[in-house]
Amino acid sequence: MTMPDLGRALVAKNVARTVAAMCLATALAAAPAFAAETKPATTIVIDNFSFSPAQLSVATGSTVTWENHDDMPHTIVNDATPREFKSAPLDSGEHFSQTFSKPGTYKYFCSIHPRMTGTIVVK
C-alpha cells in the first residue's frame, strides 16, 4: 500500500467511525421519545362510599387503578353486557387495575354498593 492509499484508508476509517457515532447519538437522543409514548397509570380512590374522581378521561392504552381507602370492601364492575372488566371484592388497601385499549365510554359500579358509580372516557 502506498502512502496516498494509506491516507485514504485512514480517512475512510475515521469517516466510518464518525458516521457510527452520529447514528448512536441519534438513537440515544430518540430513546426518550419512545419512552414518552407509554401511557401513564391513573388512580381512582375509593373512599367514603364513592369513586374519586367519579368521571375520568384517559388516552387509549392507559391503565386505570382503583385503590380502596375505605374500611369496607368494594368491587369495580363494568356496566356493560358482556362485562369487559370486573374485580374481586377489594378490602381496604387493595387495588384493581384495568388497561383500556379501545376508545369509548365505560360506566362502572360497585356490586356491593350499587349506588357507587363512575365513568371512564377513553379517547
Secondary structure, 3 states (H helix, E strand, C coil): CCHHHHHHHHHHHHHHHHHHHHHHHHHHHHHHHHHHCCCCEEEEEEECCEEECCEEEECCCCEEEEEECCCCCECCEECCCCCCCECCCECCCCEEEEECCCCEEEEEECCCCCCCEEEEEEC
